[in-house]
Amino acid sequence: MANFTLEDVKTLRERLGTGMVDTKNALVEADGDIDKAVEILRLKGAKGNAKRADRSTAEGLVAAVDNADGTATLIELACETDFVAKGDKFVALADRVLAAAAAARADSVEAALAAPADPSTGSGQATVADVINEEAAILGEKVELRRIRLVKGGEFSIYLHKTSKDLPPQVGVVLGYAGDDAETARSVAQHISFANPEFLAREDVPAESVEKERTIVEQITREEGKPEAALPKIIEGRLGAYFKQVALLEQPYAKDDKVSVGKVVADAGLTVSDFARFKVGA
């Protein structure tokens, strides 16, 4: 008979979140030694991580924080199922990953994964990648830091949107701006969550993208049999419609589509410097 009690099983399950059968088997193998059982369960989980490497991660959450130094951090932490995504352990992991990535001012997934998981404890410790792998082993699913953005600005408006009341935030926006109208800034952040612009201004759209769009609309316009003399004006008009789709300041404002976002922020005395938007799984 292995030297452990039901209380030991309960303690270990609460500590790691593992299943009853796996927990009991680990304690049997460890002859009741809880620390050894933890090691056994983590090794088992690590092997499981390798098997899960090719699985898709379409669920998860977004989280963000103002770093109080002219930057803010937005992350997407992904998992396989919504059951795990809404669990306390996954949410706590996301908070830990966000804190570590923000402390490192990481501007890429690679930099975030290499960052110390607990910056306050000094060097020679686990990295964010180590912590994600350990928790994935416990949760029994593939978990990955899919995206991260370091947004720059004087002030920030952070908007996290829940698409379901049972799930953590699925859409996250960080708006970097200068100005004093926080209410309008938040409204613009909400607009971004809905309208999903790709760029801040039309000047930010890559030239090759503009030329590709110009070629497409010119071909469409010619095939419609429009008069040759009218082509330039029609093409420019259709290019304007393209900019309204992809550039934030050109977009019709969600709360009043008769005005552009650019006019709204100008009237509010705001200058938008940067923004980021993540949607889980998109």
KOLSE-647874 format. One line per 8 residues: number of its first residue (from 1); their letters; for each residue x, y, z of C-alpha. Coordinates in nm, 2 decimals. Layout:
REM residues N
NUM) A) X Y Z  ...
This chain:
REM residues 282
1) MANFTLED) 0.00 0.00 0.00  0.15 0.34 -0.11  0.22 0.58 0.17  -0.03 0.86 0.10  -0.37 0.98 0.20  -0.68 1.12 0.02  -0.57 1.45 0.16  -0.24 1.42 -0.02
9) VKTLRERL) -0.43 1.35 -0.35  -0.65 1.65 -0.29  -0.35 1.87 -0.21  -0.16 1.77 -0.52  -0.46 1.81 -0.75  -0.52 2.16 -0.61  -0.16 2.25 -0.66  -0.13 2.12 -1.02
17) GTGMVDTK) -0.49 2.09 -1.15  -0.43 1.73 -1.26  -0.68 1.46 -1.29  -0.76 1.22 -1.01  -0.63 0.90 -1.18  -0.30 1.07 -1.30  -0.25 1.22 -0.95  -0.30 0.89 -0.77
25) NALVEADG) -0.08 0.70 -1.01  0.20 0.96 -0.96  0.17 0.93 -0.58  0.19 0.55 -0.61  0.50 0.57 -0.83  0.65 0.82 -0.59  0.56 0.61 -0.29  0.37 0.90 -0.13
33) DIDKAVEI) 0.65 1.16 -0.19  0.46 1.47 -0.31  0.76 1.65 -0.44  0.86 1.34 -0.64  0.50 1.31 -0.76  0.51 1.66 -0.89  0.82 1.58 -1.09  0.66 1.27 -1.23
41) LRLKGAKG) 0.35 1.46 -1.34  0.55 1.74 -1.50  0.77 1.50 -1.69  0.46 1.33 -1.81  0.31 1.66 -1.91  0.63 1.76 -2.09  0.60 1.45 -2.31  0.24 1.54 -2.37
49) NAKRADRS) 0.35 1.89 -2.48  0.56 1.74 -2.76  0.27 1.53 -2.88  0.05 1.84 -2.88  0.29 2.05 -3.08  0.09 2.03 -3.41  -0.25 2.09 -3.26  -0.44 2.41 -3.34
57) TAEGLVAA) -0.50 2.68 -3.08  -0.81 2.87 -3.17  -0.92 2.97 -2.82  -0.76 3.18 -2.55  -0.77 3.54 -2.43  -0.62 3.89 -2.48  -0.47 4.10 -2.21  -0.30 4.44 -2.19
65) VDNADGTA) -0.13 4.68 -1.95  0.00 5.04 -1.95  0.37 5.02 -1.86  0.36 5.38 -1.74  0.67 5.48 -1.94  0.52 5.58 -2.28  0.46 5.21 -2.37  0.18 4.96 -2.33
73) TLIELACE) 0.18 4.58 -2.39  -0.09 4.38 -2.56  -0.07 4.00 -2.57  -0.27 3.70 -2.71  -0.23 3.38 -2.51  -0.38 3.09 -2.70  -0.51 2.74 -2.61  -0.71 2.46 -2.77
81) TDFVAKGD) -1.05 2.48 -2.60  -1.28 2.75 -2.44  -1.30 2.52 -2.14  -0.94 2.59 -2.06  -0.95 2.95 -2.17  -1.21 3.04 -1.91  -1.04 2.85 -1.63  -0.87 3.03 -1.34
89) KFVALADR) -0.53 2.86 -1.41  -0.52 2.98 -1.77  -0.63 3.34 -1.67  -0.36 3.34 -1.40  -0.10 3.22 -1.65  -0.20 3.50 -1.89  -0.15 3.76 -1.61  0.19 3.62 -1.53
97) VLAAAAAA) 0.30 3.61 -1.89  0.17 3.97 -1.95  0.36 4.10 -1.64  0.68 3.93 -1.74  0.66 4.05 -2.11  0.57 4.40 -2.00  0.86 4.42 -1.75  1.10 4.32 -2.03
105) RADSVEAA) 0.93 4.56 -2.27  0.93 4.27 -2.51  0.84 4.37 -2.87  0.83 4.02 -3.02  0.71 3.68 -2.92  1.07 3.56 -2.91  1.18 3.83 -2.67  0.88 3.77 -2.45
113) LAAPADPS) 0.94 3.39 -2.43  1.30 3.45 -2.33  1.21 3.70 -2.06  1.24 3.60 -1.69  0.91 3.47 -1.57  0.94 3.65 -1.23  1.16 3.96 -1.29  1.17 4.06 -0.93
121) TGSGQATV) 1.36 3.75 -0.82  1.67 3.81 -1.02  1.85 3.61 -1.28  1.90 3.23 -1.32  1.53 3.15 -1.31  1.26 3.01 -1.53  1.17 3.20 -1.85  0.82 3.28 -1.98
129) ADVINEEA) 0.86 2.98 -2.22  0.94 2.75 -1.93  0.63 2.86 -1.74  0.40 2.83 -2.04  0.54 2.47 -2.10  0.49 2.37 -1.74  0.13 2.50 -1.73  0.05 2.34 -2.06
137) AILGEKVE) 0.16 2.01 -1.92  -0.07 2.06 -1.62  -0.36 2.19 -1.83  -0.33 1.91 -2.08  -0.35 2.13 -2.38  -0.12 2.31 -2.62  -0.07 2.67 -2.49  0.12 2.94 -2.68
145) LRRIRLVK) 0.20 3.31 -2.67  0.07 3.38 -3.02  0.12 3.76 -3.05  0.25 4.06 -2.86  0.27 4.43 -2.94  0.45 4.71 -2.76  0.24 5.02 -2.83  0.39 5.37 -2.79
153) GGEFSIYL) 0.22 5.68 -2.69  0.18 5.96 -2.43  -0.15 5.82 -2.29  -0.32 5.49 -2.35  -0.68 5.37 -2.38  -0.71 5.00 -2.33  -1.03 4.83 -2.43  -1.09 4.45 -2.38
161) HKTSKDLP) -1.41 4.31 -2.52  -1.58 3.99 -2.42  -1.77 3.82 -2.71  -1.92 3.59 -2.46  -2.00 3.65 -2.09  -1.86 3.31 -2.00  -1.52 3.37 -2.16  -1.23 3.61 -2.09
169) PQVGVVLG) -1.18 3.90 -2.33  -1.15 3.79 -2.69  -1.08 4.12 -2.86  -0.82 4.36 -2.72  -0.73 4.72 -2.83  -0.45 4.95 -2.71  -0.47 5.31 -2.84  -0.17 5.53 -2.79
177) YAGDDAET) -0.25 5.90 -2.81  -0.17 6.25 -2.69  -0.44 6.48 -2.54  -0.68 6.51 -2.25  -1.01 6.36 -2.38  -1.00 6.01 -2.23  -1.36 5.95 -2.31  -1.32 6.01 -2.68
185) ARSVAQHI) -1.00 5.80 -2.68  -1.19 5.51 -2.53  -1.46 5.55 -2.79  -1.20 5.54 -3.07  -1.05 5.22 -2.91  -1.40 5.07 -2.91  -1.43 5.17 -3.28  -1.11 4.99 -3.36
193) SFANPEFL) -1.24 4.67 -3.19  -1.53 4.68 -3.43  -1.39 4.83 -3.75  -1.05 4.65 -3.75  -0.83 4.90 -3.93  -0.49 4.78 -4.05  -0.31 5.11 -4.05  -0.32 5.45 -3.87
201) AREDVPAE) -0.33 5.68 -4.17  -0.34 5.65 -4.55  0.03 5.75 -4.56  0.11 5.43 -4.36  -0.04 5.20 -4.62  0.25 5.03 -4.81  0.30 5.17 -5.16  0.28 4.82 -5.31
209) SVEKERTI) -0.06 4.76 -5.15  -0.19 5.09 -5.29  -0.06 5.01 -5.64  -0.21 4.67 -5.63  -0.55 4.81 -5.53  -0.51 5.08 -5.80  -0.45 4.82 -6.07  -0.76 4.62 -5.95
217) VEQITREE) -1.00 4.92 -5.95  -0.87 5.04 -6.28  -0.93 4.70 -6.44  -1.28 4.69 -6.29  -1.36 5.04 -6.40  -1.24 4.98 -6.76  -1.44 4.66 -6.78  -1.75 4.85 -6.68
225) GKPEAALP) -1.70 5.06 -7.00  -1.65 5.39 -6.83  -1.54 5.68 -7.05  -1.16 5.71 -7.07  -1.17 6.08 -6.96  -1.36 5.99 -6.64  -1.13 5.70 -6.54  -0.88 5.90 -6.32
233) KIIEGRLG) -1.15 6.05 -6.11  -1.34 5.72 -6.07  -1.02 5.53 -5.98  -0.92 5.79 -5.72  -1.27 5.77 -5.57  -1.25 5.40 -5.54  -0.91 5.42 -5.39  -1.05 5.66 -5.13
241) AYFKQVAL) -1.30 5.39 -5.05  -1.01 5.14 -5.00  -0.84 5.38 -4.76  -1.16 5.41 -4.56  -1.15 5.03 -4.51  -0.79 5.00 -4.40  -0.68 5.33 -4.24  -0.82 5.42 -3.90
249) LEQPYAKD) -0.82 5.80 -3.95  -1.00 5.76 -4.28  -1.27 5.53 -4.15  -1.63 5.65 -4.09  -1.67 5.68 -3.72  -1.87 5.39 -3.57  -2.09 5.62 -3.36  -2.15 5.87 -3.65
257) DKVSVGKV) -2.07 5.74 -3.99  -2.11 6.09 -4.14  -1.77 6.19 -4.00  -1.43 6.03 -4.01  -1.23 5.91 -3.71  -0.97 6.16 -3.81  -1.22 6.45 -3.76  -1.34 6.31 -3.44
265) VADAGLTV) -0.99 6.29 -3.28  -0.90 6.63 -3.42  -1.21 6.79 -3.28  -1.13 6.63 -2.94  -0.78 6.77 -2.94  -0.63 6.42 -2.97  -0.33 6.30 -3.17  -0.32 5.92 -3.23
273) SDFARFKV) 0.03 5.79 -3.23  -0.01 5.41 -3.25  -0.26 5.13 -3.19  -0.29 4.76 -3.18  -0.58 4.52 -3.21  -0.58 4.14 -3.14  -0.88 3.91 -3.18  -0.84 3.56 -3.04
281) GA) -0.78 3.31 -3.32  -0.79 3.57 -3.60
